[in-house]
Structures are given as structure tokens and as C-alpha cells.
Amino acid sequence: MRQYQGKIARLALAGAVAGVCAAVAPTAQAAGEVAPGYEVQVEYLDGRFFEDRNVDLYNVHVFKPYRQVHAMTMSYGMTLERALGTVQNYYGQEVRDAAAVGVGPAYMLRYTRALNKRWDVSLDGTGSLLLYNHNHPGKGRSYGFLWRIGPRLTYHAGQRDSVSLGYMFHHSSNGMRTRNPGYNGIGFSLGYTHQY
């Protein structure tokens, strides 16, 4: 069963993102640009679900929204990741260090519903392609994907500024059949958005 957990997690994440896209696609009649601005997210994702893959992530994401189709906002940006932890029982019983630094482009889809004038609730789905400073984790590869999905609550402090709190599930892997000790985790994401 353990060998299928990574595949199940990838399929669940892909299905959730596809489901959100499918839910809004039939009603999309108008598209337009969004107000210029940037969103910064800082998060801690605790390694979970694998007893022998304990990898925690400290991430910073910067996103720039560029298009909106009704309730769906599309953004591009960058991710900086700091991974800490260990991996074992992959290519033998040896415990391997999973510490690494990764950076790369990111993309986000966000489906938002307004609760009132000040509060929004949304569902975020993001993907990042990261290049690491060495093979990660353990005997992995020097690149990998970071997939995240989860709800977010946003408070609009004014016309230009907002803060948010998200609870995210993540899956990290390089997508290959070999040298791919993928891992999962959950955690909180703090966000700040400024429009100019």
C-alpha cells in the first residue's frame, strides 16, 4: 500500500484542481484583467502521511494576478523553498538528509467567493517547478514539483491591502518512476496582497 500512496496523492490533487476548473468553466462568459498588484505568501508545511519521509517545508511564494474569469483568478510568480528533514527506506535502510534549497516559477488558480465587503473565502491550487541546490530528497533529483491545494480566508483591510490565512495540503515529487522519493505535508500559509 505504501508504494501507491504517492500516486494516490498526485491523482487526488490533480482531480481537485480539475474539479475546480470544471466547476467554473461552464459559467465563464467574460474574462478580463485584474487590478495590478502582488501577493506574498509565507508558509510552513509539516511533513505527514509517510512514516519514513519526514520533510518539512518553509516556503515563500510571490504571485502576480494577471487574469480573471468570473470567480477564477489566474496568477504567475515564483517560489523559494527551504526543505529540512530526512528520508529513509528508499534505496536501502540508510537515513538520508533531505535538507535543500529550491527556487523556480509558480502558477496559481484561485476560486473566490465573497462573504461580505471585507471577507472572502477561496480555494487555491498551485504548482511550482523547483530547481534544488543538490539532489533532493536523499537520492532524488535536482529538480521537482511542489503541488498545493487548500482553502484560504481573506480580510480586506482597505481598497488596496488584504491579509489571508490558508490551510494547505502539498505533494512534492519529481514525477519520475525512479529516484523519486515523493513526500506530502500540511500546514498554514499567511498571505499579504497589495494593489497599486
VEXDREN-2710 file (C-alpha; in Angstrom, 1 decimal):
% VEXDREN-2710
k/r/px/py/pz
1/MET/0.0/0.0/0.0
2/ARG/2.8/2.4/0.8
3/GLN/4.1/2.3/-2.8
4/TYR/0.8/3.6/-4.1
5/GLN/0.4/6.5/-1.6
6/GLY/2.4/8.9/-3.7
7/LYS/0.3/8.1/-6.8
8/ILE/-2.9/8.4/-4.9
9/ALA/-1.9/11.8/-3.6
10/ARG/-1.0/13.1/-7.1
11/LEU/-4.3/11.8/-8.5
12/ALA/-6.3/13.4/-5.7
13/LEU/-4.6/16.7/-6.1
14/ALA/-4.9/16.7/-9.9
15/GLY/-8.6/15.7/-9.6
16/ALA/-9.3/18.5/-7.1
17/VAL/-7.7/21.2/-9.3
18/ALA/-9.5/19.8/-12.4
19/GLY/-12.8/19.8/-10.5
20/VAL/-12.5/23.5/-9.6
21/CYS/-11.7/24.4/-13.2
22/ALA/-14.6/22.3/-14.5
23/ALA/-17.0/23.9/-12.0
24/VAL/-16.4/27.4/-13.2
25/ALA/-15.8/26.7/-16.9
26/PRO/-19.5/26.4/-18.0
27/THR/-20.3/29.8/-16.5
28/ALA/-17.3/31.7/-17.8
29/GLN/-18.7/34.2/-20.3
30/ALA/-16.4/37.2/-19.7
31/ALA/-12.7/37.5/-19.0
32/GLY/-10.6/40.4/-18.1
33/GLU/-7.5/41.7/-16.4
34/VAL/-7.3/42.2/-12.7
35/ALA/-6.1/45.2/-10.7
36/PRO/-2.2/45.3/-10.8
37/GLY/-0.6/44.1/-7.6
38/TYR/1.4/41.4/-5.9
39/GLU/0.6/38.7/-3.3
40/VAL/3.3/37.3/-0.9
41/GLN/2.6/34.0/0.9
42/VAL/4.8/32.7/3.7
43/GLU/4.1/29.2/4.9
44/TYR/5.2/26.2/7.0
45/LEU/4.2/22.7/5.7
46/ASP/4.7/19.9/8.2
47/GLY/5.8/16.5/6.7
48/ARG/3.0/14.0/7.1
49/PHE/1.5/10.7/5.8
50/PHE/4.8/8.9/5.3
51/GLU/6.5/7.5/8.4
52/ASP/9.9/7.3/6.7
53/ARG/9.8/10.6/4.8
54/ASN/9.8/13.4/7.3
55/VAL/10.4/16.5/5.3
56/ASP/9.2/20.0/6.5
57/LEU/9.0/22.9/4.1
58/TYR/9.5/26.7/4.8
59/ASN/8.2/28.5/1.6
60/VAL/7.9/32.0/0.3
61/HIS/5.7/32.5/-2.8
62/VAL/5.2/35.7/-4.8
63/PHE/2.3/35.8/-7.2
64/LYS/1.0/38.4/-9.7
65/PRO/-2.6/38.1/-10.7
66/TYR/-3.0/38.6/-14.5
67/ARG/-6.4/37.4/-15.5
68/GLN/-9.9/36.8/-14.0
69/VAL/-12.8/34.8/-15.4
70/HIS/-15.7/35.4/-13.1
71/ALA/-14.7/33.8/-9.7
72/MET/-11.5/32.3/-11.0
73/THR/-8.2/34.3/-10.8
74/MET/-5.1/33.2/-12.6
75/SER/-1.6/34.2/-11.2
76/TYR/2.0/33.6/-12.1
77/GLY/5.0/34.0/-9.8
78/MET/8.0/32.4/-8.1
79/THR/8.6/30.0/-5.2
80/LEU/11.5/29.9/-2.8
81/GLU/11.6/26.7/-0.7
82/ARG/13.7/25.6/2.2
83/ALA/13.3/21.9/3.0
84/LEU/14.5/20.2/6.2
85/GLY/14.2/16.6/7.3
86/THR/15.2/13.1/6.5
87/VAL/14.2/10.2/4.2
88/GLN/14.8/6.6/4.9
89/ASN/13.9/3.1/3.5
90/TYR/14.4/4.4/-0.1
91/TYR/17.2/2.6/-1.8
92/GLY/18.1/0.8/1.4
93/GLN/17.7/1.4/5.1
94/GLU/20.0/4.3/5.3
95/VAL/18.7/7.6/6.7
96/ARG/19.4/10.4/4.2
97/ASP/19.4/14.1/4.7
98/ALA/16.6/15.9/2.9
99/ALA/17.8/19.5/3.5
100/ALA/17.8/21.6/0.3
101/VAL/17.0/25.0/-1.1
102/GLY/14.8/25.2/-4.2
103/VAL/13.6/28.1/-6.4
104/GLY/11.5/28.3/-9.5
105/PRO/8.4/29.5/-11.4
106/ALA/4.9/29.0/-10.0
107/TYR/1.3/29.2/-11.1
108/MET/-1.9/29.6/-9.1
109/LEU/-5.6/29.2/-9.8
110/ARG/-7.9/30.7/-7.2
111/TYR/-11.7/30.3/-7.0
112/THR/-13.1/33.0/-4.7
113/ARG/-16.5/33.7/-3.1
114/ALA/-17.2/37.0/-1.2
115/LEU/-18.7/36.6/2.2
116/ASN/-19.3/40.3/2.6
117/LYS/-17.5/43.6/1.8
118/ARG/-14.5/42.7/4.0
119/TRP/-14.2/38.9/3.9
120/ASP/-13.6/36.4/1.0
121/VAL/-13.2/32.6/1.1
122/SER/-11.3/30.9/-1.7
123/LEU/-9.8/27.6/-2.9
124/ASP/-6.2/27.8/-4.1
125/GLY/-4.5/25.3/-6.3
126/THR/-0.8/26.0/-7.1
127/GLY/2.1/24.3/-8.9
128/SER/5.8/25.1/-8.8
129/LEU/8.7/23.8/-10.7
130/LEU/11.8/23.9/-8.5
131/LEU/15.5/23.6/-9.1
132/TYR/17.4/22.5/-6.0
133/ASN/21.0/23.1/-4.9
134/HIS/21.5/19.3/-5.0
135/ASN/19.6/16.1/-5.4
136/HIS/16.5/16.2/-3.2
137/PRO/15.4/14.4/-1.1
138/GLY/18.1/11.9/-0.4
139/LYS/18.8/10.2/-3.7
140/GLY/16.2/12.1/-5.5
141/ARG/16.9/14.6/-8.4
142/SER/18.0/18.2/-8.6
143/TYR/14.5/19.3/-9.6
144/GLY/11.0/18.7/-8.5
145/PHE/7.4/19.8/-8.4
146/LEU/5.5/21.3/-5.5
147/TRP/1.7/21.0/-5.7
148/ARG/-0.5/22.7/-3.1
149/ILE/-4.2/22.9/-2.6
150/GLY/-6.4/24.2/0.2
151/PRO/-8.9/26.8/1.4
152/ARG/-8.0/30.4/2.2
153/LEU/-9.8/33.1/4.2
154/THR/-9.0/36.7/3.2
155/TYR/-9.7/40.0/5.0
156/HIS/-9.6/43.2/3.0
157/ALA/-8.2/45.9/5.2
158/GLY/-8.8/48.6/2.6
159/GLN/-9.1/49.2/-1.1
160/ARG/-5.5/48.1/-1.8
161/ASP/-4.4/45.8/1.0
162/SER/-5.5/42.4/2.3
163/VAL/-4.3/39.7/4.5
164/SER/-5.1/36.0/4.4
165/LEU/-4.7/32.7/6.1
166/GLY/-4.7/29.4/4.2
167/TYR/-4.6/25.7/5.2
168/MET/-2.7/23.8/2.5
169/PHE/-2.1/20.2/1.6
170/HIS/1.1/19.7/-0.5
171/HIS/2.7/16.9/-2.5
172/SER/6.3/17.1/-3.7
173/SER/7.9/14.8/-6.2
174/ASN/9.9/15.0/-9.5
175/GLY/7.3/12.9/-11.5
176/MET/9.8/10.2/-12.5
177/ARG/9.4/6.4/-12.0
178/THR/12.8/6.1/-10.4
179/ARG/14.8/8.3/-7.9
180/ASN/11.5/9.9/-6.8
181/PRO/11.0/9.7/-3.0
182/GLY/8.0/11.9/-3.1
183/TYR/6.5/13.3/0.2
184/ASN/3.4/15.1/1.4
185/GLY/2.5/17.5/4.1
186/ILE/0.0/20.0/5.5
187/GLY/0.3/23.4/7.1
188/PHE/-0.6/27.1/7.3
189/SER/0.0/29.8/4.8
190/LEU/0.0/33.6/5.6
191/GLY/-0.6/35.9/2.7
192/TYR/-0.4/39.7/2.1
193/THR/-1.7/41.4/-1.1
194/HIS/-1.1/44.9/-2.2
195/GLN/-2.6/46.5/-5.2
196/TYR/-1.2/49.6/-6.8
END
